[in-house]
Amino acid sequence: MEASRARVPRAFEDQLSTLIELERADPSRDVDLDALEADLAVQREERRLALELQARAESFYAEYRAHEHERYARFKRALAAARSAHRHDPDALRALAELERTQRGSGSSSVFTAYRRRSRSEERAERAEPLSGGVGGAKPP
């Protein structure tokens, strides 16, 4: 096989496809082209399914958040009505106060957010962050 200065693809699927093309041009006994071609077909189908599922999950999540927002608005109105109806009952007001959200976060209080797939930029940023503490726990100057 000749050395080539062609750009190496970054995606695995493209790398596999390129290897198959290179092996077709200059076959070697040690490479099973049939197995690689089968792997490529499976890879493409599974990737297509994964992207489809991811799109469906993102669509579902957007709808879920919109519906949750509507439910929370109804909850707040009902809570305000209950407070108004029991404004002279300290025990009832204490019980109702427990229903208030005490922490304000990023606006996402749903358990579902723990399962949200991180974006590639979030993953890259996480990998790029230097570890704090340095050698022996000392912070860099």
DSSP file (Angstrom, degrees, kcal/mol; ACC not computed):
  #  RESIDUE AA STRUCTURE BP1 BP2  ACC     N-H-->O    O-->H-N    N-H-->O    O-->H-N    TCO  KAPPA ALPHA  PHI   PSI    X-CA   Y-CA   Z-CA
    1    1 A M              0   0    0      0, 0.0     2,-0.1     0, 0.0    22,-0.0   0.000 360.0 360.0 360.0 132.3    0.0    0.0    0.0
    2    2 A E        -     0   0    0      1,-0.1     2,-0.3     0, 0.0    24,-0.0  -0.466 360.0-109.2 -76.2 146.2    1.4    3.4   -0.9
    3    3 A A        -     0   0    0     -2,-0.1     2,-0.4     2,-0.0    -1,-0.1  -0.571  40.5-161.1 -72.1 137.2    1.8    6.1    1.7
    4    4 A S        -     0   0    0     -2,-0.3    -1,-0.0     2,-0.1     0, 0.0  -0.923  27.0-153.7-124.5 147.4   -0.8    8.8    1.1
    5    5 A R        +     0   0    0     -2,-0.4     3,-0.1     2,-0.0    -1,-0.1   0.190  54.4 132.0-100.3  15.1   -1.0   12.3    2.3
    6    6 A A  S    S-     0   0    0      1,-0.1     2,-0.1     0, 0.0    -2,-0.1  -0.322  70.0 -92.3 -66.5 150.4   -4.8   12.4    2.1
    7    7 A R        -     0   0    0      1,-0.1    -1,-0.1    -2,-0.0    -2,-0.0  -0.406  38.8-125.5 -64.3 135.1   -6.6   13.7    5.1
    8    8 A V        -     0   0    0     -2,-0.1     7,-0.1    -3,-0.1    -1,-0.1  -0.720  26.7-118.4 -84.3 126.6   -7.6   11.0    7.6
    9    9 A P        -     0   0    0      0, 0.0    -1,-0.1     0, 0.0     6,-0.0  -0.323  14.5-150.0 -63.8 147.6  -11.3   11.0    8.3
   10   10 A R  S    S+     0   0    0      4,-0.0     2,-0.2     5,-0.0    -2,-0.0   0.800  72.4  80.8 -89.1 -31.7  -12.2   11.7   11.9
   11   11 A A  S  > S-     0   0    0      1,-0.1     4,-2.4     4,-0.0     5,-0.2  -0.558  78.8-132.5 -80.9 140.5  -15.4    9.7   12.2
   12   12 A F  H  > S+     0   0    0     -2,-0.2     4,-2.9     1,-0.2     5,-0.2   0.898 106.4  55.0 -57.2 -43.4  -15.1    5.9   12.7
   13   13 A E  H  > S+     0   0    0      1,-0.2     4,-2.2     2,-0.2    -1,-0.2   0.904 110.6  45.4 -58.6 -42.6  -17.5    5.1    9.9
   14   14 A D  H  > S+     0   0    0      2,-0.2     4,-2.5     1,-0.2    -1,-0.2   0.873 111.8  52.1 -69.2 -37.4  -15.5    7.2    7.4
   15   15 A Q  H  X S+     0   0    0     -4,-2.4     4,-2.5     2,-0.2    -2,-0.2   0.923 110.6  48.0 -63.3 -43.9  -12.3    5.6    8.6
   16   16 A L  H  X S+     0   0    0     -4,-2.9     4,-2.2     2,-0.2    -2,-0.2   0.917 112.1  49.3 -62.9 -43.9  -13.7    2.1    8.1
   17   17 A S  H  X S+     0   0    0     -4,-2.2     4,-2.2    -5,-0.2    -1,-0.2   0.906 111.3  49.6 -61.7 -42.6  -15.0    3.1    4.7
   18   18 A T  H  X S+     0   0    0     -4,-2.5     4,-2.6     1,-0.2    -2,-0.2   0.907 109.0  51.8 -64.3 -42.1  -11.6    4.5    3.7
   19   19 A L  H  X S+     0   0    0     -4,-2.5     4,-2.6     1,-0.2    -1,-0.2   0.910 109.2  50.6 -60.9 -41.9   -9.8    1.3    4.9
   20   20 A I  H  X S+     0   0    0     -4,-2.2     4,-2.2     2,-0.2    -2,-0.2   0.926 110.9  48.6 -61.8 -44.6  -12.1   -0.8    2.8
   21   21 A E  H  X S+     0   0    0     -4,-2.2     4,-1.8     1,-0.2    -2,-0.2   0.910 112.2  48.7 -62.3 -42.3  -11.4    1.3   -0.2
   22   22 A L  H  X S+     0   0    0     -4,-2.6     4,-1.9     1,-0.2    -2,-0.2   0.901 111.9  48.9 -64.7 -40.7   -7.6    1.2    0.4
   23   23 A E  H  < S+     0   0    0     -4,-2.6    -1,-0.2     1,-0.2    -2,-0.2   0.845 108.2  53.7 -69.6 -33.4   -7.8   -2.6    0.8
   24   24 A R  H  < S+     0   0    0     -4,-2.2    -1,-0.2     1,-0.2    -2,-0.2   0.894 110.4  48.2 -64.5 -39.0   -9.8   -3.0   -2.4
   25   25 A A  H  < S+     0   0    0     -4,-1.8    -2,-0.2     1,-0.3    -1,-0.2   0.860 134.2  12.0 -70.1 -35.9   -7.1   -1.1   -4.3
   26   26 A D  S  < S-     0   0    0     -4,-1.9    -1,-0.3    -5,-0.1    -2,-0.2  -0.667  87.1-156.2-143.6  81.4   -4.2   -3.1   -2.8
   27   27 A P        -     0   0    0      0, 0.0     2,-0.3     0, 0.0    -3,-0.1  -0.210   4.9-160.9 -66.1 148.6   -5.6   -6.2   -1.0
   28   28 A S    >   -     0   0    0      3,-0.2     3,-1.0     1,-0.1    -2,-0.0  -0.937  24.2-127.0-124.9 153.1   -3.7   -8.0    1.7
   29   29 A R  T 3  S+     0   0    0     -2,-0.3    -1,-0.1     1,-0.2     0, 0.0   0.786 104.1  61.2 -68.3 -27.3   -4.2  -11.6    2.9
   30   30 A D  T 3  S+     0   0    0      2,-0.1     2,-0.5    -3,-0.0    -1,-0.2   0.529  89.4  79.4 -82.4  -6.0   -4.5  -10.6    6.6
   31   31 A V    <   -     0   0    0     -3,-1.0     2,-1.1    -8,-0.1    -3,-0.2  -0.903  68.4-147.5-109.9 126.2   -7.6   -8.3    6.1
   32   32 A D     >  -     0   0    0     -2,-0.5     4,-2.0     1,-0.2     5,-0.2  -0.767  15.6-176.3 -91.4  96.1  -11.1   -9.9    5.8
   33   33 A L  H  > S+     0   0    0     -2,-1.1     4,-2.8     1,-0.2     5,-0.2   0.858  80.0  57.2 -63.2 -37.4  -12.8   -7.4    3.5
   34   34 A D  H  > S+     0   0    0      1,-0.2     4,-2.1     2,-0.2    -1,-0.2   0.920 108.6  46.2 -61.2 -43.1  -16.2   -9.2    3.7
   35   35 A A  H  > S+     0   0    0      2,-0.2     4,-2.5     1,-0.2    -1,-0.2   0.899 113.2  49.5 -66.1 -40.4  -16.2   -8.8    7.5
   36   36 A L  H  X S+     0   0    0     -4,-2.0     4,-2.4     2,-0.2    -2,-0.2   0.899 110.9  49.4 -66.1 -40.1  -15.2   -5.2    7.2
   37   37 A E  H  X S+     0   0    0     -4,-2.8     4,-2.1     2,-0.2    -1,-0.2   0.887 111.6  49.0 -66.3 -37.8  -17.9   -4.5    4.7
   38   38 A A  H  X S+     0   0    0     -4,-2.1     4,-2.4    -5,-0.2    -2,-0.2   0.912 110.8  50.9 -65.6 -41.6  -20.5   -6.2    6.9
   39   39 A D  H  X S+     0   0    0     -4,-2.5     4,-2.9     1,-0.2    -2,-0.2   0.902 109.4  50.9 -60.7 -41.0  -19.2   -4.1    9.9
   40   40 A L  H  X S+     0   0    0     -4,-2.4     4,-2.5     2,-0.2    -1,-0.2   0.909 109.8  49.2 -64.4 -42.1  -19.6   -1.0    7.8
   41   41 A A  H  X S+     0   0    0     -4,-2.1     4,-2.1     2,-0.2    -2,-0.2   0.924 114.4  45.0 -63.4 -43.7  -23.2   -1.8    6.8
   42   42 A V  H  X S+     0   0    0     -4,-2.4     4,-2.9     2,-0.2     5,-0.3   0.913 112.2  52.8 -65.6 -42.5  -24.1   -2.6   10.5
   43   43 A Q  H  X S+     0   0    0     -4,-2.9     4,-2.4     1,-0.2    -2,-0.2   0.920 110.4  47.0 -59.0 -45.7  -22.3    0.6   11.6
   44   44 A R  H  X S+     0   0    0     -4,-2.5     4,-2.3     2,-0.2    -1,-0.2   0.911 114.2  46.7 -65.6 -42.2  -24.3    2.8    9.2
   45   45 A E  H  X S+     0   0    0     -4,-2.1     4,-2.4     2,-0.2    -2,-0.2   0.929 114.8  46.0 -66.4 -45.0  -27.6    1.2   10.1
   46   46 A E  H  X S+     0   0    0     -4,-2.9     4,-2.7     2,-0.2    -2,-0.2   0.877 112.4  51.1 -66.7 -36.2  -27.0    1.5   13.8
   47   47 A R  H  X S+     0   0    0     -4,-2.4     4,-2.6    -5,-0.3     5,-0.2   0.916 109.5  50.5 -65.5 -42.1  -25.8    5.0   13.5
   48   48 A R  H  X S+     0   0    0     -4,-2.3     4,-2.1     1,-0.2    -2,-0.2   0.927 113.2  46.0 -60.1 -44.9  -28.9    5.9   11.5
   49   49 A L  H  X S+     0   0    0     -4,-2.4     4,-2.8     2,-0.2    -2,-0.2   0.902 111.6  52.0 -63.9 -41.2  -31.1    4.4   14.2
   50   50 A A  H  X S+     0   0    0     -4,-2.7     4,-2.5     1,-0.2    -2,-0.2   0.912 110.9  47.1 -63.2 -42.1  -29.1    6.1   17.0
   51   51 A L  H  X S+     0   0    0     -4,-2.6     4,-2.3     2,-0.2    -1,-0.2   0.889 112.5  50.3 -66.4 -38.6  -29.6    9.5   15.3
   52   52 A E  H  X S+     0   0    0     -4,-2.1     4,-2.3    -5,-0.2    -2,-0.2   0.928 112.4  46.5 -64.1 -45.2  -33.3    8.8   14.8
   53   53 A L  H  X S+     0   0    0     -4,-2.8     4,-2.8     2,-0.2    -2,-0.2   0.898 111.4  51.9 -64.0 -40.0  -33.7    7.8   18.4
   54   54 A Q  H  X S+     0   0    0     -4,-2.5     4,-2.6     2,-0.2    -1,-0.2   0.917 109.9  48.9 -62.9 -42.6  -31.7   10.9   19.6
   55   55 A A  H  X S+     0   0    0     -4,-2.3     4,-2.3     2,-0.2    -1,-0.2   0.908 112.4  48.4 -63.9 -41.2  -33.9   13.2   17.5
   56   56 A R  H  X S+     0   0    0     -4,-2.3     4,-2.9     2,-0.2    -2,-0.2   0.906 111.7  49.8 -64.7 -41.0  -37.1   11.5   18.9
   57   57 A A  H  X S+     0   0    0     -4,-2.8     4,-2.8     2,-0.2    -2,-0.2   0.917 111.3  48.3 -64.3 -42.5  -35.7   11.9   22.5
   58   58 A E  H  X S+     0   0    0     -4,-2.6     4,-2.1     2,-0.2    -1,-0.2   0.894 113.0  48.4 -65.0 -39.4  -34.9   15.5   22.0
   59   59 A S  H  X S+     0   0    0     -4,-2.3     4,-2.2     2,-0.2    -2,-0.2   0.933 112.9  47.8 -64.8 -46.0  -38.4   16.2   20.5
   60   60 A F  H  X S+     0   0    0     -4,-2.9     4,-3.1     1,-0.2    -2,-0.2   0.917 111.0  51.6 -59.8 -43.6  -40.0   14.3   23.4
   61   61 A Y  H  X S+     0   0    0     -4,-2.8     4,-2.6     2,-0.2    -1,-0.2   0.890 108.0  51.2 -63.8 -39.8  -37.9   16.2   25.9
   62   62 A A  H  X S+     0   0    0     -4,-2.1     4,-1.9     2,-0.2    -1,-0.2   0.924 113.8  44.5 -63.0 -43.5  -38.9   19.6   24.4
   63   63 A E  H  X S+     0   0    0     -4,-2.2     4,-2.8     2,-0.2     5,-0.2   0.918 111.9  53.4 -65.0 -42.6  -42.6   18.6   24.6
   64   64 A Y  H  X S+     0   0    0     -4,-3.1     4,-2.8     1,-0.2    -2,-0.2   0.921 109.1  48.2 -57.9 -45.9  -42.1   17.3   28.1
   65   65 A R  H  X S+     0   0    0     -4,-2.6     4,-2.2     2,-0.2    -1,-0.2   0.890 111.7  49.9 -65.0 -39.3  -40.5   20.6   29.3
   66   66 A A  H  X S+     0   0    0     -4,-1.9     4,-2.0     2,-0.2    -2,-0.2   0.931 114.0  44.9 -64.7 -44.8  -43.3   22.6   27.7
   67   67 A H  H  X S+     0   0    0     -4,-2.8     4,-2.7     1,-0.2    -2,-0.2   0.892 111.7  52.7 -66.1 -39.0  -46.0   20.4   29.4
   68   68 A E  H  X S+     0   0    0     -4,-2.8     4,-2.7    -5,-0.2    -1,-0.2   0.901 107.3  52.6 -62.7 -39.6  -44.1   20.5   32.7
   69   69 A H  H  X S+     0   0    0     -4,-2.2     4,-2.1     2,-0.2    -1,-0.2   0.917 110.4  47.5 -60.9 -44.4  -44.1   24.3   32.5
   70   70 A E  H  X S+     0   0    0     -4,-2.0     4,-2.1     2,-0.2    -2,-0.2   0.922 112.5  48.9 -63.7 -44.0  -47.8   24.4   31.9
   71   71 A R  H  X S+     0   0    0     -4,-2.7     4,-2.3     1,-0.2    -2,-0.2   0.894 110.7  50.9 -62.8 -39.4  -48.4   21.9   34.8
   72   72 A Y  H  X S+     0   0    0     -4,-2.7     4,-2.7     2,-0.2    -1,-0.2   0.885 107.4  53.1 -66.9 -37.5  -46.2   24.0   37.1
   73   73 A A  H  X S+     0   0    0     -4,-2.1     4,-2.1     2,-0.2    -1,-0.2   0.920 110.8  46.9 -62.4 -42.8  -48.1   27.2   36.2
   74   74 A R  H  X S+     0   0    0     -4,-2.1     4,-2.5     2,-0.2    -2,-0.2   0.902 111.2  52.4 -64.7 -39.6  -51.3   25.4   37.2
   75   75 A F  H  X S+     0   0    0     -4,-2.3     4,-2.8     2,-0.2    -2,-0.2   0.930 108.7  49.7 -59.8 -46.5  -49.7   24.2   40.4
   76   76 A K  H  X S+     0   0    0     -4,-2.7     4,-2.4     1,-0.2    -1,-0.2   0.902 111.4  48.7 -61.9 -41.2  -48.6   27.8   41.3
   77   77 A R  H  X S+     0   0    0     -4,-2.1     4,-2.2     2,-0.2    -1,-0.2   0.921 113.3  46.9 -64.4 -42.9  -52.1   29.1   40.7
   78   78 A A  H  X S+     0   0    0     -4,-2.5     4,-2.5     2,-0.2    -2,-0.2   0.887 111.7  51.4 -65.9 -38.6  -53.7   26.4   42.8
   79   79 A L  H  X S+     0   0    0     -4,-2.8     4,-2.5     2,-0.2    -2,-0.2   0.913 109.9  49.0 -64.4 -42.9  -51.1   27.0   45.5
   80   80 A A  H  X S+     0   0    0     -4,-2.4     4,-2.3     2,-0.2    -2,-0.2   0.897 111.7  49.5 -63.6 -39.8  -51.9   30.7   45.6
   81   81 A A  H  X S+     0   0    0     -4,-2.2     4,-2.4     2,-0.2    -2,-0.2   0.903 111.1  49.4 -65.4 -40.9  -55.6   29.9   45.8
   82   82 A A  H  X S+     0   0    0     -4,-2.5     4,-1.8     2,-0.2    -2,-0.2   0.902 111.0  49.9 -65.4 -40.2  -55.0   27.5   48.7
   83   83 A R  H  < S+     0   0    0     -4,-2.5    -2,-0.2     1,-0.2    -1,-0.2   0.921 111.8  48.6 -62.4 -43.0  -52.9   30.1   50.5
   84   84 A S  H >< S+     0   0    0     -4,-2.3     3,-1.1     1,-0.2    -2,-0.2   0.911 111.3  49.1 -63.5 -42.0  -55.6   32.7   50.0
   85   85 A A  H 3< S+     0   0    0     -4,-2.4    -1,-0.2     1,-0.2     3,-0.2   0.808 121.1  35.8 -68.0 -29.0  -58.3   30.3   51.2
   86   86 A H  T >< S+     0   0    0     -4,-1.8     3,-2.2    -5,-0.2     7,-0.3   0.011  75.7 126.8-112.7  27.0  -56.3   29.4   54.4
   87   87 A R  T <  S+     0   0    0     -3,-1.1    -1,-0.2     1,-0.3    -2,-0.1   0.707  76.9  48.1 -62.1 -19.3  -54.7   32.8   55.0
   88   88 A H  T 3  S+     0   0    0     -3,-0.2    -1,-0.3    -4,-0.1    -2,-0.1   0.331  95.0  83.1-101.1   7.1  -55.9   32.8   58.6
   89   89 A D    <>  -     0   0    0     -3,-2.2     4,-2.3     1,-0.2     5,-0.2  -0.879  56.6-171.5-114.8  99.6  -54.7   29.2   59.4
   90   90 A P  H  > S+     0   0    0      0, 0.0     4,-2.3     0, 0.0     5,-0.2   0.851  86.0  53.9 -60.7 -35.9  -51.0   29.2   60.3
   91   91 A D  H  > S+     0   0    0      2,-0.2     4,-2.2     1,-0.2     5,-0.2   0.928 110.6  45.6 -64.6 -43.8  -50.7   25.4   60.3
   92   92 A A  H  > S+     0   0    0      1,-0.2     4,-2.5     2,-0.2    -1,-0.2   0.896 111.9  52.2 -65.5 -40.2  -52.1   25.2   56.8
   93   93 A L  H  X S+     0   0    0     -4,-2.3     4,-2.1    -7,-0.3    -1,-0.2   0.886 108.9  50.3 -64.6 -38.0  -49.8   28.1   55.6
   94   94 A R  H  X S+     0   0    0     -4,-2.3     4,-1.2     2,-0.2    -2,-0.2   0.923 111.5  48.4 -63.6 -43.8  -46.8   26.2   57.0
   95   95 A A  H  < S+     0   0    0     -4,-2.2     3,-0.4     1,-0.2     4,-0.4   0.905 113.1  47.5 -62.6 -41.4  -47.8   23.0   55.2
   96   96 A L  H >< S+     0   0    0     -4,-2.5     3,-1.3     1,-0.2     4,-0.3   0.838 103.9  61.5 -68.8 -32.6  -48.3   25.0   52.0
   97   97 A A  H >< S+     0   0    0     -4,-2.1     3,-1.4     1,-0.3    -1,-0.2   0.811  93.7  64.8 -64.0 -29.0  -45.0   26.7   52.4
   98   98 A E  T 3< S+     0   0    0     -4,-1.2    -1,-0.3    -3,-0.4    -2,-0.2   0.730  93.6  62.2 -64.5 -21.2  -43.3   23.3   52.2
   99   99 A L  T <  S+     0   0    0     -3,-1.3    -1,-0.3    -4,-0.4    -2,-0.2   0.581  81.8 101.9 -83.2  -9.3  -44.5   23.0   48.7
  100  100 A E  S <  S-     0   0    0     -3,-1.4     2,-0.4    -4,-0.3    -3,-0.0  -0.456  82.2-111.3 -72.9 145.3  -42.5   26.0   47.5
  101  101 A R        -     0   0    0      1,-0.2    -1,-0.1    -2,-0.1    -2,-0.1  -0.647  29.7-171.0 -74.0 129.7  -39.3   25.4   45.6
  102  102 A T        +     0   0    0     -2,-0.4     2,-0.5    -4,-0.1    -1,-0.2   0.739  64.6  58.6 -96.3 -24.9  -36.5   26.5   47.8
  103  103 A Q        -     0   0    0      0, 0.0     2,-0.6     0, 0.0    -1,-0.1  -0.885  64.4-155.1-110.1 136.2  -33.6   26.3   45.3
  104  104 A R        +     0   0    0     -2,-0.5     2,-0.0    -3,-0.0     5,-0.0  -0.938  27.8 165.8-105.8 117.8  -33.4   28.2   42.1
  105  105 A G        -     0   0    0     -2,-0.6     4,-0.1     0, 0.0    -1,-0.0   0.095  59.2 -50.2-106.5-141.6  -31.2   26.3   39.7
  106  106 A S  S    S-     0   0    0      2,-0.3     3,-0.1     1,-0.1    -2,-0.0   0.296  86.8 -92.8 -82.5  10.6  -30.6   26.5   36.0
  107  107 A G  S    S+     0   0    0      1,-0.1     2,-0.6     2,-0.0    -1,-0.1   0.478 103.5 104.6  91.5   1.9  -34.3   26.4   35.4
  108  108 A S        +     0   0    0      1,-0.1    -2,-0.3     2,-0.0    -1,-0.1  -0.890  28.7 154.3-123.0 100.9  -34.2   22.6   35.0
  109  109 A S        +     0   0    0     -2,-0.6     2,-0.1    -4,-0.1    -1,-0.1   0.371  37.5 117.2-105.4   3.5  -35.5   20.8   38.0
  110  110 A S    >   -     0   0    0      1,-0.1     3,-0.8     2,-0.0     4,-0.3  -0.431  64.5-139.5 -78.4 144.3  -36.6   17.7   36.2
  111  111 A V  G >  S+     0   0    0      1,-0.2     3,-1.7     2,-0.2     4,-0.4   0.807 100.9  71.3 -65.9 -29.4  -35.1   14.3   36.9
  112  112 A F  G >  S+     0   0    0      1,-0.3     3,-1.7     2,-0.2     4,-0.3   0.774  82.3  70.7 -60.0 -27.1  -35.2   13.7   33.2
  113  113 A T  G X  S+     0   0    0     -3,-0.8     3,-1.1     1,-0.3    -1,-0.3   0.767  84.9  67.7 -65.1 -23.1  -32.3   16.2   32.7
  114  114 A A  G <  S+     0   0    0     -3,-1.7    -1,-0.3    -4,-0.3    -2,-0.2   0.785 103.1  46.4 -65.0 -24.1  -29.9   13.8   34.3
  115  115 A Y  G <  S+     0   0    0     -3,-1.7    -1,-0.2    -4,-0.4    -2,-0.2   0.422  82.9 121.3 -97.5   0.0  -30.4   11.5   31.3
  116  116 A R  S <  S-     0   0    0     -3,-1.1     2,-0.3    -4,-0.3    -3,-0.0  -0.428  70.4-114.9 -65.9 134.7  -30.0   14.3   28.7
  117  117 A R        -     0   0    0     -2,-0.1     2,-0.2   -63,-0.1    -1,-0.1  -0.521  29.7-120.5 -71.4 133.1  -27.2   13.6   26.3
  118  118 A R        -     0   0    0     -2,-0.3    -1,-0.1     1,-0.1     2,-0.0  -0.483  29.0-113.6 -72.9 145.6  -24.4   16.0   26.7
  119  119 A S     >  -     0   0    0     -2,-0.2     4,-2.3     1,-0.1     5,-0.2  -0.329  24.1-111.1 -74.6 161.8  -23.6   18.0   23.5
  120  120 A R  H  > S+     0   0    0      1,-0.2     4,-2.8     2,-0.2     5,-0.2   0.872 119.5  54.8 -61.3 -36.0  -20.2   17.5   21.8
  121  121 A S  H  > S+     0   0    0      2,-0.2     4,-2.4     1,-0.2    -1,-0.2   0.883 107.7  49.6 -67.3 -35.9  -19.2   21.0   22.8
  122  122 A E  H  > S+     0   0    0      2,-0.2     4,-2.2     1,-0.2    -2,-0.2   0.914 112.1  48.1 -65.6 -41.9  -19.9   20.2   26.5
  123  123 A E  H  X S+     0   0    0     -4,-2.3     4,-2.2     2,-0.2    -2,-0.2   0.914 112.9  48.1 -64.7 -42.3  -17.9   17.0   26.2
  124  124 A R  H  X S+     0   0    0     -4,-2.8     4,-2.2     1,-0.2    -2,-0.2   0.919 111.4  50.2 -63.8 -42.5  -15.0   18.8   24.5
  125  125 A A  H  X S+     0   0    0     -4,-2.4     4,-1.3     1,-0.2    -1,-0.2   0.893 110.0  50.9 -63.3 -39.0  -15.0   21.5   27.2
  126  126 A E  H  < S+     0   0    0     -4,-2.2     3,-0.3     1,-0.2    -1,-0.2   0.910 112.4  45.7 -65.3 -41.3  -15.0   19.0   29.9
  127  127 A R  H  < S+     0   0    0     -4,-2.2    -1,-0.2     1,-0.2    -2,-0.2   0.841 112.3  52.3 -69.1 -32.0  -12.0   17.2   28.4
  128  128 A A  H  < S+     0   0    0     -4,-2.2    -1,-0.2    -5,-0.2    -2,-0.2   0.693  82.7 104.5 -79.7 -19.3  -10.2   20.5   27.8
  129  129 A E  S  < S-     0   0    0     -4,-1.3     2,-0.1    -3,-0.3     3,-0.1  -0.451  75.3-124.4 -66.4 128.0  -10.5   21.7   31.4
  130  130 A P        -     0   0    0      0, 0.0     2,-0.2     0, 0.0    -1,-0.1  -0.430  29.7-102.9 -70.1 147.1   -7.2   21.4   33.2
  131  131 A L    >   -     0   0    0     -2,-0.1     3,-0.6     1,-0.1     2,-0.2  -0.513  37.1-129.6 -69.1 133.6   -7.3   19.4   36.4
  132  132 A S  T 3  S+     0   0    0     -2,-0.2     7,-0.1     1,-0.2     5,-0.1  -0.518  84.6  43.2 -81.7 153.4   -7.2   21.7   39.4
  133  133 A G  T 3  S-     0   0    0     -2,-0.2    -1,-0.2     4,-0.1    -2,-0.0  -0.020  82.5-152.4 105.2 -30.0   -4.7   21.0   42.1
  134  134 A G    X   -     0   0    0     -3,-0.6     3,-1.0     3,-0.2     2,-0.4  -0.174  56.9  -8.2  60.3-154.9   -1.7   20.3   40.0
  135  135 A V  G >  S-     0   0    0      1,-0.3     3,-1.4     2,-0.1    -2,-0.1  -0.609 139.7  -1.1 -78.5 127.7    1.0   18.0   41.4
  136  136 A G  G 3  S-     0   0    0     -2,-0.4    -1,-0.3     1,-0.3    -2,-0.1   0.690 126.5 -66.9  69.5  17.5    0.6   17.1   45.1
  137  137 A G  G <  S+     0   0    0     -3,-1.0     2,-0.3     1,-0.3    -1,-0.3   0.405  97.4 137.3  85.4  -4.1   -2.6   19.2   45.3
  138  138 A A    <   -     0   0    0     -3,-1.4    -1,-0.3     1,-0.1    -3,-0.1  -0.571  54.6-123.3 -79.0 139.0   -0.7   22.5   44.9
  139  139 A K        -     0   0    0     -2,-0.3    -7,-0.1    -5,-0.1    -1,-0.1  -0.567  30.1-105.3 -80.1 143.5   -2.4   25.0   42.6
  140  140 A P              0   0    0      0, 0.0    -1,-0.1     0, 0.0    -7,-0.1  -0.319 360.0 360.0 -65.6 152.0   -0.4   26.2   39.6
  141  141 A P              0   0    0      0, 0.0    -2,-0.0     0, 0.0    -3,-0.0   0.500 360.0 360.0 -69.2 360.0    1.0   29.8   39.9
